[in-house]
Amino acid sequence: MIRRGRVIDGTGNPWFKADIGIVDDRIEAIEDLKGESADTELNVEGLVVSPGFVDIHSHSDFTLLLDRRVESKIMQGVTTEVVGNCGTSAAPMNSEVKAYREKYMRAQLGDDFSFNWETMDDYMRLIDSRGVAFNVVPLVGQGTVRQNVMGYANRAPTEGELENMRKLIAESMEDGAWGMSTGLIYPPSCYADVNEISELAKILADYYGVYFTHIRGEGETLLDAVREAIEIGRRASVPVQIAHLKASGKEYWGKTAEALRIVEEGRKKGVDVTFDQYPYTASSTSLTAVLPHWVHEGGAEKLLERIRDPATRRAISEGPQNFTRDWDTVMIVFAKNHPQYEGKTISEIAEIEGKSPWDTTFDLLLAEEAQVNIVSFGMSEDDVRRVMQSPYMMVGSDGRAVTPKGILGLGKPHPRYYGTFPRVLGHYVREGVINLQEAVRKMTSAPTQRIGLRDRGLLREGFKADIVVFDPEKVKDEATFTDPHRFPTGIPYVIVNGKLVVEKNKHTGELPGRALRKKKF
């Protein structure tokens, strides 16, 4: 029983006073229950009770198998997480993809991590057999599917290859995936054109799936990239979810206004397009993303070969870039063999080493076998606020579930890993950018409606008991760019499937989450 809370039910309506009674994993009653008793009772007078937060854009596919407590997310109130974003998913995984991951994903997962699955069904069964603290909603990554069929080939697929990709996506959807994602600034996803992606997205329509996309550029190409996403949705007759809508690069600040207009125009024409956002002015990705797409052709091994060659280095540094490069804004946050550089910009490292920024980048990637992560400070606060206020926006972290301990505690990851949801509730709500009930809607019923989850995201009798209790005056993100491994404050209780996972600000060790499978009709 949760007693005397201020219930914000996820609809966007103002709070009301009620008790919530839970039996097993479902909400049994929402009313004045003063004549009833329960085995466990929480008095939360003065606190807000809301549906559990749904992280619609995350990358915890592999880390949730390492840290089943998923601490950096569950302590924020995240009870359900959508994985497989930006074109990369855990499954499907053939022997070639497995060998590639064994070689180029070890730095952040450790030598003992086992890639012991093949299909989406295998992966979801593994999650359930091991246990996890939150619910997992997997997408199938178009980039991963393309890697299974074509490797890192920078060309159009043959009809046979396209049919094989269709087959893998259909199999993943049959296994219970909820949609397909693309990462159109990342190889091999970026090697696909609008026709190829549209053909694959058509598979989703048979399963009521959603097309999730990291669009093809968020600076100079932002507006065309938004139009492309909407066009794919139109051709395939599927809903579209644009990832982390933003304008990157100072010369492009303000373009979010036009991007929002294009979204509105797309909706008027009948395409169900929405988007998500993380509440920061800095992004994060791999250092390899600063390299032109042609450098990635053939995969990481070929990339490393190319950047060893002086002539190729010159061609990269003097040629057109993927996006505007200001080395003062690019900070290293993970380099396993060079921890002394974490928290320093490429410009600072270049000065220390007496090299050009480009040579510093090439040499660091070579020394780390291409496994380096960065944070880039490239957005404006005005754009963040404008996007946040749109009714079509949902909150997504774009981060992995990590923990301050062990291998997942290495580096200085983007503070969004620990602070996304409390930052919206604390900073942006208390600053008046959006009101509290609208913030909760963007974290709960909006993403569950978008995904197609019909029994979560609202506080309703009969719905699954995924619930967060927080203090609206004290909730706060504590993670910073220089000290990111810090849990938020002001979120004393988190309940997943009726089990207390966070109690009085402490993780209980409960693992009641499960891999959620999209039902076939």
C-alpha positions in Angstrom: 0.0 0.0 0.0 1.2 3.5 -0.9 -0.6 5.9 1.4 -1.5 9.6 1.1 0.6 10.4 -2.0 0.0 13.1 -4.5 -0.9 11.0 -7.5 0.2 12.2 -10.9 -1.2 9.4 -13.1 0.7 10.0 -16.3 -2.1 11.5 -18.3 -0.9 15.1 -17.9 -3.7 15.9 -15.4 -2.9 17.6 -12.1 -2.2 15.6 -9.0 -4.9 14.2 -6.7 -4.7 12.6 -3.3 -5.2 8.8 -3.1 -3.9 5.6 -1.7 -2.6 2.9 -4.1 -3.1 -0.8 -3.3 -0.9 -3.4 -5.1 -1.5 -7.1 -5.3 1.3 -9.2 -6.8 2.5 -7.3 -9.9 -0.6 -5.2 -10.5 -2.4 -2.1 -9.2 -5.5 -3.3 -7.4 -7.0 -0.1 -6.2 -6.5 3.7 -6.4 -8.8 5.5 -3.9 -9.1 6.2 -0.2 -8.1 2.9 1.4 -8.1 3.9 5.0 -10.1 0.9 6.0 -7.7 -1.6 4.3 -4.3 -3.0 5.4 -1.4 -4.4 3.5 1.8 -6.5 4.3 3.9 -3.5 3.4 2.7 0.1 3.8 4.5 3.2 2.7 3.4 6.6 4.0 4.5 9.1 1.3 2.5 12.1 2.4 3.7 15.3 0.6 5.5 13.2 -2.1 4.5 12.6 -5.7 3.5 9.1 -6.8 3.8 8.5 -10.6 4.0 5.7 -13.1 7.5 4.3 -13.5 9.6 6.2 -16.0 10.2 4.7 -19.4 13.5 5.4 -21.0 12.5 5.3 -24.6 16.1 5.8 -25.9 18.8 3.8 -24.2 21.9 1.7 -24.9 21.9 -0.8 -22.0 21.8 -3.9 -24.3 25.0 -5.3 -23.0 25.6 -3.6 -19.7 22.3 -4.9 -18.3 23.8 -8.4 -18.6 26.8 -7.2 -16.5 25.0 -5.2 -13.8 21.6 -6.8 -13.4 20.8 -4.2 -10.7 21.0 -1.5 -13.5 21.8 1.0 -10.8 22.3 4.2 -12.7 18.9 3.9 -14.3 16.8 2.3 -11.5 17.9 5.0 -9.0 16.5 7.6 -11.4 13.1 5.9 -11.4 13.4 4.1 -14.7 11.3 0.9 -14.6 11.3 0.1 -18.3 14.0 0.7 -20.9 13.9 0.6 -24.7 17.2 -0.9 -25.9 18.6 -1.5 -29.4 18.6 2.2 -30.5 20.7 4.0 -33.1 20.9 0.9 -35.4 22.7 -1.3 -33.0 21.1 -4.2 -31.1 22.3 -7.2 -29.2 20.6 -9.5 -31.7 20.6 -11.0 -34.3 24.3 -12.0 -34.0 25.9 -14.5 -36.4 29.4 -15.9 -35.9 31.0 -13.0 -37.9 29.3 -10.3 -35.8 30.2 -12.2 -32.6 33.9 -12.4 -33.6 33.8 -8.6 -34.3 32.3 -7.8 -30.9 34.7 -10.2 -29.1 37.5 -8.0 -30.5 36.1 -4.5 -30.5 33.8 -4.4 -27.5 36.0 -5.8 -24.7 37.3 -2.5 -23.3 34.0 -1.6 -21.7 32.6 -5.0 -21.0 35.6 -6.9 -19.7 37.4 -10.1 -20.7 34.8 -12.4 -19.0 31.8 -11.1 -20.8 30.2 -13.8 -22.9 28.4 -13.2 -26.2 26.4 -16.4 -25.8 23.2 -15.8 -27.9 22.3 -15.5 -31.6 18.6 -14.6 -32.1 16.4 -12.0 -30.4 14.6 -14.9 -28.7 17.9 -16.1 -27.3 18.7 -12.7 -26.0 15.4 -12.1 -24.3 15.5 -15.6 -22.7 18.9 -14.8 -21.4 17.7 -11.6 -19.8 14.8 -13.5 -18.1 17.0 -16.3 -16.9 19.6 -14.0 -15.4 17.2 -11.5 -13.9 17.2 -7.7 -14.2 15.8 -4.9 -12.1 13.8 -3.1 -14.8 11.8 -4.2 -17.8 13.5 -4.4 -21.2 11.8 -3.5 -24.5 14.2 -4.5 -27.4 14.4 -3.1 -30.9 16.2 -4.7 -33.7 19.0 -2.6 -35.2 19.1 -2.1 -38.9 22.9 -1.5 -38.7 23.3 -4.8 -36.8 21.1 -6.6 -39.4 23.2 -5.1 -42.2 26.4 -6.2 -40.5 25.1 -9.7 -40.2 24.4 -9.8 -44.0 26.9 -7.4 -45.6 29.5 -6.6 -43.0 30.7 -3.0 -43.4 30.2 -2.9 -47.1 29.6 0.6 -48.4 27.2 -0.2 -51.3 23.6 -1.0 -52.0 22.5 -4.6 -51.2 21.8 -7.2 -53.9 18.2 -8.4 -54.0 19.3 -11.5 -52.2 21.0 -9.5 -49.4 17.9 -7.3 -49.0 15.7 -10.4 -48.7 18.1 -11.8 -46.0 17.8 -8.5 -44.1 14.0 -8.6 -44.4 14.1 -12.1 -43.0 16.2 -11.2 -40.0 14.0 -8.3 -39.1 10.9 -10.4 -39.5 12.4 -13.1 -37.3 13.3 -10.6 -34.6 9.8 -9.1 -34.7 8.3 -12.6 -34.5 10.5 -13.1 -31.4 8.9 -10.1 -29.7 10.9 -7.0 -30.8 9.0 -3.7 -30.8 10.4 -2.0 -33.8 13.5 -1.3 -35.9 16.2 1.4 -35.3 18.7 3.1 -37.6 21.8 5.0 -36.7 22.3 7.1 -39.9 25.6 8.7 -38.9 27.1 5.4 -37.9 28.5 2.7 -40.2 27.2 0.3 -41.5 23.7 1.9 -40.9 24.7 5.0 -42.8 25.5 3.1 -45.9 21.8 2.4 -46.5 19.8 4.9 -48.6 16.1 5.9 -48.1 14.9 3.1 -50.5 16.7 0.3 -48.6 15.5 1.6 -45.2 11.9 2.0 -46.4 11.9 -1.5 -47.7 13.0 -2.9 -44.4 10.7 -0.6 -42.4 7.7 -2.1 -44.3 8.3 -5.3 -42.4 7.3 -3.4 -39.2 3.8 -2.6 -40.5 2.8 -6.3 -40.3 3.7 -6.2 -36.6 2.5 -2.7 -35.6 6.1 -1.9 -35.0 7.8 1.5 -34.8 10.7 3.0 -36.8 13.2 4.5 -34.4 15.9 6.6 -36.1 19.1 8.5 -35.2 18.7 10.7 -38.3 21.3 11.4 -40.9 23.0 14.4 -39.2 22.0 17.0 -36.7 23.9 20.0 -37.9 24.0 21.2 -41.5 21.8 18.3 -42.6 19.3 18.4 -39.8 16.2 19.6 -41.7 16.7 17.2 -44.6 17.4 14.4 -42.2 14.1 15.0 -40.4 12.3 15.1 -43.8 14.0 11.8 -44.7 12.7 10.1 -41.4 9.2 11.3 -42.1 9.4 10.1 -45.8 10.4 6.6 -44.6 7.5 6.5 -42.2 5.2 7.6 -45.1 6.5 5.0 -47.5 6.4 2.1 -45.0 3.1 3.2 -43.3 4.7 3.0 -39.8 5.1 5.4 -36.8 8.4 7.3 -36.6 10.4 8.1 -33.5 13.3 10.5 -34.1 16.1 10.1 -31.6 17.4 13.0 -29.4 16.2 15.8 -31.6 18.7 18.7 -31.4 20.8 21.1 -33.4 24.6 20.4 -33.1 27.2 23.1 -33.8 26.9 26.8 -33.0 26.3 27.8 -36.5 23.1 25.7 -36.5 21.7 26.8 -33.2 18.0 27.8 -33.6 17.3 25.3 -36.4 15.2 23.2 -34.0 12.4 25.7 -34.6 12.2 24.7 -38.3 12.7 21.0 -37.4 9.7 21.2 -35.1 7.7 22.9 -37.9 8.6 20.0 -40.3 7.5 17.5 -37.7 4.2 19.3 -37.3 3.8 19.4 -41.1 4.5 15.6 -41.3 1.8 14.9 -38.7 -0.7 17.0 -40.6 0.0 14.9 -43.7 -0.7 11.7 -41.7 2.7 10.5 -40.6 2.7 9.6 -36.8 6.1 11.2 -36.0 7.4 12.1 -32.5 10.8 12.4 -30.9 12.8 12.1 -27.7 15.4 14.3 -26.0 18.0 14.2 -23.3 18.1 17.4 -21.1 21.7 18.5 -21.7 23.6 20.7 -24.1 26.4 18.1 -24.7 26.2 14.8 -26.7 28.3 11.7 -26.4 29.4 9.0 -28.8 32.5 7.1 -30.0 35.6 9.1 -31.1 35.4 7.2 -34.3 32.3 9.2 -35.2 34.5 12.2 -36.0 36.0 10.3 -39.0 34.3 10.4 -42.4 32.1 7.4 -43.3 34.4 6.1 -46.0 37.1 5.5 -43.3 34.9 3.0 -41.6 34.3 0.9 -44.7 35.2 -2.7 -43.9 34.9 -2.2 -40.2 37.3 -1.3 -37.3 40.3 -3.3 -38.6 40.3 -1.5 -41.9 39.7 1.8 -40.1 42.8 1.3 -38.0 44.8 0.3 -41.1 43.8 3.5 -42.9 44.7 5.9 -40.0 48.1 4.3 -39.8 48.8 5.6 -43.3 50.2 9.2 -43.5 48.6 9.9 -46.8 45.2 8.8 -45.6 45.6 10.9 -42.4 46.2 13.9 -44.6 43.1 13.1 -46.7 41.0 12.9 -43.6 42.2 16.0 -41.9 42.1 18.1 -45.1 38.8 16.7 -46.5 35.2 17.4 -45.8 34.1 16.2 -42.3 31.0 14.4 -41.0 30.2 17.4 -38.8 31.8 20.7 -37.6 34.9 20.0 -35.7 35.9 22.2 -32.7 38.5 20.3 -30.8 38.0 22.5 -27.7 34.5 21.0 -27.3 35.5 17.3 -27.7 36.3 15.7 -24.3 37.6 12.2 -23.9 35.5 10.3 -21.3 36.7 6.7 -21.8 40.1 5.5 -22.9 41.0 2.3 -21.1 44.8 2.6 -21.6 44.9 6.4 -21.1 42.8 7.2 -18.1 44.9 10.3 -17.5 43.2 11.8 -20.6 39.6 11.3 -19.4 38.1 14.6 -18.7 40.5 16.4 -21.1 39.6 17.8 -24.5 41.4 16.8 -27.7 42.9 20.3 -27.8 44.4 19.9 -24.3 45.7 16.4 -25.1 47.2 17.7 -28.4 49.0 20.4 -26.4 50.4 17.9 -23.9 51.6 15.6 -26.6 52.9 18.3 -29.0 50.8 17.1 -31.9 48.0 18.4 -34.1 44.4 17.6 -32.9 44.0 15.2 -35.8 47.2 13.3 -35.1 46.2 13.1 -31.5 42.9 11.6 -32.5 44.4 9.1 -34.9 47.1 8.0 -32.4 44.6 7.6 -29.5 42.3 5.5 -31.6 45.2 3.3 -32.6 46.4 2.9 -29.0 42.9 2.0 -27.9 41.9 -0.2 -30.9 39.2 2.3 -31.7 37.5 2.0 -28.3 37.4 5.6 -27.1 34.3 7.6 -26.0 33.8 11.3 -26.1 31.4 14.0 -24.9 30.9 17.0 -27.3 29.6 20.3 -26.1 27.7 21.5 -29.1 24.1 22.5 -28.4 22.3 25.6 -27.1 20.2 25.8 -24.0 17.5 27.7 -26.0 17.2 24.7 -28.4 17.0 22.3 -25.5 14.1 24.2 -23.9 12.3 24.7 -27.2 12.4 21.0 -28.0 11.4 20.1 -24.4 8.2 22.2 -24.6 6.9 20.4 -27.7 3.9 18.1 -27.0 5.6 15.5 -29.2 8.8 15.3 -27.1 9.5 12.3 -24.8 12.4 12.0 -22.3 15.2 9.5 -23.2 18.7 9.2 -21.7 20.7 8.0 -24.7 22.8 6.3 -22.0 23.7 2.9 -20.7 22.8 1.4 -17.3 26.1 1.5 -15.4 27.3 1.5 -11.8 30.0 3.2 -9.8 31.6 -0.1 -9.1 33.8 -2.4 -11.2 34.3 -2.2 -14.9 31.1 -0.2 -15.5 32.4 2.5 -13.1 35.4 3.3 -15.3 35.7 6.5 -17.2 33.7 9.7 -17.0 30.5 8.9 -18.9 28.0 11.6 -19.8 26.0 12.5 -16.7 22.8 11.6 -18.5 23.6 8.0 -17.6 22.7 8.9 -14.0 20.7 12.1 -14.2 18.4 12.4 -17.1 15.0 12.0 -15.4 15.7 13.8 -12.2 17.2 16.7 -14.2 14.0 17.2 -16.0 11.9 16.9 -12.8 14.2 19.1 -10.8 16.0 21.7 -12.9 13.5 22.1 -15.8 10.3 21.8 -13.9 11.4 24.0 -11.1 12.8 26.6 -13.6 9.3 26.7 -15.2 10.2 25.3 -18.6 7.5 22.6 -18.3 5.1 21.8 -15.5 5.3 18.7 -13.4 2.4 16.8 -14.8 3.6 17.4 -18.3 7.1 16.2 -17.4 5.7 13.0 -16.0 3.6 12.4 -19.1 6.6 12.7 -21.3 8.3 10.0 -19.2 5.4 7.6 -18.8 2.3 7.5 -20.9 3.8 9.2 -23.9 6.5 6.6 -24.4 4.3 3.6 -23.6 1.8 4.9 -26.1 4.5 5.3 -28.7 5.9 1.8 -28.1 2.6 0.1 -27.9 2.8 -1.0 -24.2 -0.9 -1.1 -23.1 -0.6 -2.0 -19.4 2.1 0.4 -18.2 2.7 4.1 -18.2 -0.4 5.1 -16.3 -1.6 4.6 -12.8 -4.7 2.6 -13.4 -6.4 -0.3 -11.7 -5.4 -3.4 -13.5 -2.1 -1.9 -14.9 1.3 -3.3 -14.0 2.6 -1.9 -10.7 5.6 0.1 -12.0 5.7 3.1 -9.7 8.0 5.9 -8.7 7.8 8.1 -5.6 9.7 11.3 -5.6 9.9 14.6 -3.7 9.1 17.4 -6.2 11.0 20.0 -4.2 14.2 18.0 -3.7 14.5 15.7 -6.7 17.8 16.5 -8.3 20.5 15.1 -10.6 23.8 15.0 -8.9 26.0 13.7 -11.7 28.3 16.1 -13.4 30.6 15.9 -16.4 33.7 15.8 -14.2 32.1 13.5 -11.5 29.4 11.5 -13.3 29.1 8.4 -11.2 26.7 9.9 -8.7 23.1 8.8 -8.0 20.3 11.4 -7.9 18.5 12.5 -4.8 14.9 12.9 -3.9 13.6 9.5 -5.3 13.1 7.3 -2.2 11.0 4.5 -3.7 10.9 2.7 -7.0 8.6 -0.3 -7.6 8.9 -2.7 -10.6 6.2 -5.3 -11.2 5.0 -4.8 -7.6 8.4 -5.3 -6.0 10.3 -2.6 -4.1 13.6 -2.2 -6.0 14.5 1.1 -4.3 13.5 1.6 -0.7 14.4 4.7 1.3 17.0 5.6 -1.3 18.7 2.2 -1.3 18.7 -0.5 -3.9 17.1 -3.6 -2.3 18.7 -6.1 -4.7 15.3 -7.2 -6.1 15.4 -8.2 -9.8 11.7 -8.2 -10.8 12.1 -6.9 -14.4 11.7 -9.0 -17.5 12.1 -8.9 -21.2 8.8 -7.7 -22.6 7.7 -9.2 -25.9 5.4 -7.5 -28.3 2.3 -9.6 -28.7 1.4 -10.8 -32.2 -2.2 -10.3 -33.2 
